[in-house]
């Protein structure tokens, strides 16, 4: 999947993966549970975070939607 701006309608369609390279962090929104996870570059574990996280909201406007594979990849 090519990097594209975060689309709000994507959250209604399914899981959403966001890369925010400026802060070297990625986010995953799990539609089934409405949970947001944060994963720092080069770390293997994810941490659930609040939807009102400042960094997560910054990623909405300055990050990119990526594929599931890209979310778990660190280049």
N, C-alpha and C positions, 0 to 999 in steps of 0.2 A: 504494500500500500504506500502510495506517495504521501509525503507529509502534507497536511492541509490544516487550515485553521480549525479550531474547535467549533463544531456546529451544535447548537443547543438541541436540535431535533434528534441528534444521534443518541441522546440519553433516553429517548422514548423507544428507540429501535433495539437496543441491546447494550451489552457491555461496551464501555468506552475506555480507550487507552490514550493517555496524554503524556507527551514528552515535553519537559520544560528545561531545555539545555542550558539556559542562562544560570540556573541554580543547580544544575546537574542532578535533577530529580525527575521521577516519573510517577504518574498517578493512574490508578485503575478504578473505574466506577463499575460496580457489580450490580446490574439492574435487578436481578432476582431478590437481593437482600437490601438494595439501596445503600450499600456500604462503599465508602471510598478508602482505598489503600494507597499508601505512599511508599516508594522504594527509591532510595538514593542510588546513584550510579555506582557500579561495582560492588553492590551489596546484594545478597541473595534473598534476604527476608523482606517481607512487607509489613507495614504497620497500619492498622486501621486508624483513620483520622476523622475529625468532625468535618461536616460539609462546609462549615463557615471558616475553615482554615484560611488564613491570609495567603499563604503560599499557593494553596490549591486554587483560590480565586484568581490569583495573578496568572496562574497557568491557563486558566480559561481564556484570558485575553492575549497572552503572550506566548502560549505554548502551541503544540501541534498535535493533532490526532495521529496516532500511529497504529500499526497492526499489533495483534497479540504477540507475534514473534519479535517485533521490534521492541516491544515493552520489556521483554525478558532478555534482550540482547544488549550488551554494552560494547560499543565500538570505540 
